């Protein structure tokens, strides 16, 4: 009788782990999607900051058409789908050049829908000496 009870007890939990895993699967998937979206938002901040740095670097070295060269350098650093809808520009005043870059944050992967906000990168540098 004792062995029959053990056999029944062991078979009573059969498949329980599978059922619990399937029950938790939506929670696991939603958690992974949210984490991936947070990674994309963070990466957008990194890209915007780097593009602004590159834009201001090009803007300080330019002797003519500073805004055009600044804009081009900022947008060149945003490859593919990240560059779609991005904006870059420079301003100069009192020997100081500032660059601003705006990037739209994608939903789940670049090239798809975008979130309703933009990430902005800002950088500034002193103009190089004019010879």
C-alpha positions as CSV (number, residue, x, y, z in Angstrom):
1,X,0.0,0.0,0.0
2,X,2.8,2.3,0.8
3,X,4.4,1.9,-2.7
4,X,1.0,2.5,-4.4
5,X,0.6,5.8,-2.4
6,X,4.1,7.0,-3.5
7,X,3.4,6.1,-7.2
8,X,0.1,8.0,-7.0
9,X,1.7,11.0,-5.3
10,X,4.5,11.2,-8.0
11,X,2.0,11.0,-10.9
12,X,-0.3,13.6,-9.3
13,X,2.3,16.4,-10.0
14,X,3.1,15.2,-13.5
15,X,3.1,18.2,-15.9
16,X,2.8,20.8,-13.2
17,X,6.0,22.5,-14.1
18,X,4.9,22.8,-17.7
19,X,1.5,24.3,-16.7
20,X,3.2,26.8,-14.4
21,X,5.7,27.8,-17.1
22,X,2.9,28.3,-19.7
23,X,1.1,30.4,-17.2
24,X,4.1,32.6,-16.6
25,X,5.0,32.8,-20.3
26,X,3.0,36.1,-21.0
27,X,4.6,37.7,-18.0
28,X,8.1,36.7,-19.2
29,X,7.5,37.9,-22.7
30,X,6.1,41.3,-21.5
31,X,9.1,41.7,-19.2
32,X,11.5,41.0,-22.1
33,X,9.7,43.4,-24.4
34,X,9.7,46.2,-21.8
35,X,13.4,45.6,-21.2
36,X,14.2,45.7,-24.9
37,X,12.3,49.0,-25.3
38,X,14.3,50.5,-22.4
39,X,17.5,49.4,-24.2
40,X,16.3,51.2,-27.3
41,X,15.6,54.4,-25.4
42,X,19.0,54.2,-23.8
43,X,20.7,53.6,-27.1
44,X,18.8,56.5,-28.7
45,X,20.3,58.8,-25.9
46,X,23.8,57.4,-26.7
47,X,23.3,58.0,-30.4
48,X,22.0,61.5,-30.0
49,X,24.8,62.5,-27.7
50,X,27.5,61.0,-30.0
51,X,25.9,62.7,-33.1
52,X,25.8,66.1,-31.3
53,X,29.5,65.6,-30.3
54,X,30.5,64.9,-33.9
55,X,28.4,67.7,-35.2
56,X,29.9,70.3,-32.9
57,X,33.4,69.0,-33.7
58,X,32.7,69.5,-37.4
59,X,31.1,72.9,-36.8
60,X,34.1,74.2,-34.8
61,X,36.6,73.2,-37.6
62,X,34.5,74.6,-40.5
63,X,35.6,77.9,-42.0
64,X,32.6,78.3,-44.2
65,X,29.0,76.8,-44.3
66,X,29.3,75.9,-40.6
67,X,25.7,75.0,-40.2
68,X,25.7,72.7,-43.3
69,X,28.8,70.8,-42.3
70,X,27.6,70.6,-38.7
71,X,24.2,69.1,-39.8
72,X,25.9,66.7,-42.2
73,X,28.3,65.4,-39.6
74,X,25.6,65.0,-37.1
75,X,23.3,63.0,-39.4
76,X,26.1,60.9,-40.9
77,X,26.6,59.3,-37.5
78,X,23.0,58.1,-37.5
79,X,22.9,55.1,-39.7
80,X,19.9,53.5,-41.4
81,X,16.6,53.7,-39.7
82,X,17.9,55.8,-36.8
83,X,18.6,58.7,-39.2
84,X,15.0,58.8,-40.5
85,X,13.3,61.8,-39.1
86,X,16.4,62.9,-37.2
87,X,17.3,66.6,-37.1
88,X,20.6,68.3,-36.4
89,X,21.7,71.9,-36.3
90,X,24.3,74.3,-35.0
91,X,24.3,77.7,-33.6
92,X,27.3,80.0,-33.1
93,X,27.7,82.9,-30.7
94,X,30.5,84.6,-28.9
95,X,33.1,82.1,-30.1
96,X,31.1,79.2,-28.9
97,X,29.4,76.5,-31.2
98,X,26.5,74.4,-30.0
99,X,24.9,71.5,-31.7
100,X,21.5,69.9,-31.1
101,X,20.4,66.6,-32.5
102,X,16.9,65.1,-32.2
103,X,16.1,61.4,-32.7
104,X,12.8,59.7,-32.7
105,X,12.7,56.6,-30.5
106,X,11.4,53.5,-32.3
107,X,9.0,51.0,-30.9
108,X,10.7,47.5,-30.6
109,X,13.0,47.9,-33.6
110,X,14.3,50.8,-35.8
111,X,12.4,51.5,-38.9
112,X,8.9,50.8,-37.5
113,X,6.6,53.0,-35.5
114,X,8.1,55.6,-33.2
115,X,7.2,56.6,-29.7
116,X,5.5,60.0,-29.3
117,X,8.7,61.7,-28.0
118,X,12.1,62.5,-29.2
119,X,15.5,62.2,-27.6
120,X,17.7,65.2,-27.8
121,X,21.5,65.4,-27.7
122,X,23.3,68.7,-27.0
123,X,27.0,69.5,-27.2
124,X,29.1,72.6,-27.3
125,X,32.7,73.6,-28.0
126,X,34.8,76.7,-28.4
127,X,35.5,77.8,-32.0
128,X,38.9,77.0,-33.3
129,X,41.2,79.9,-33.9
130,X,40.8,81.5,-37.3
131,X,44.0,81.9,-39.3
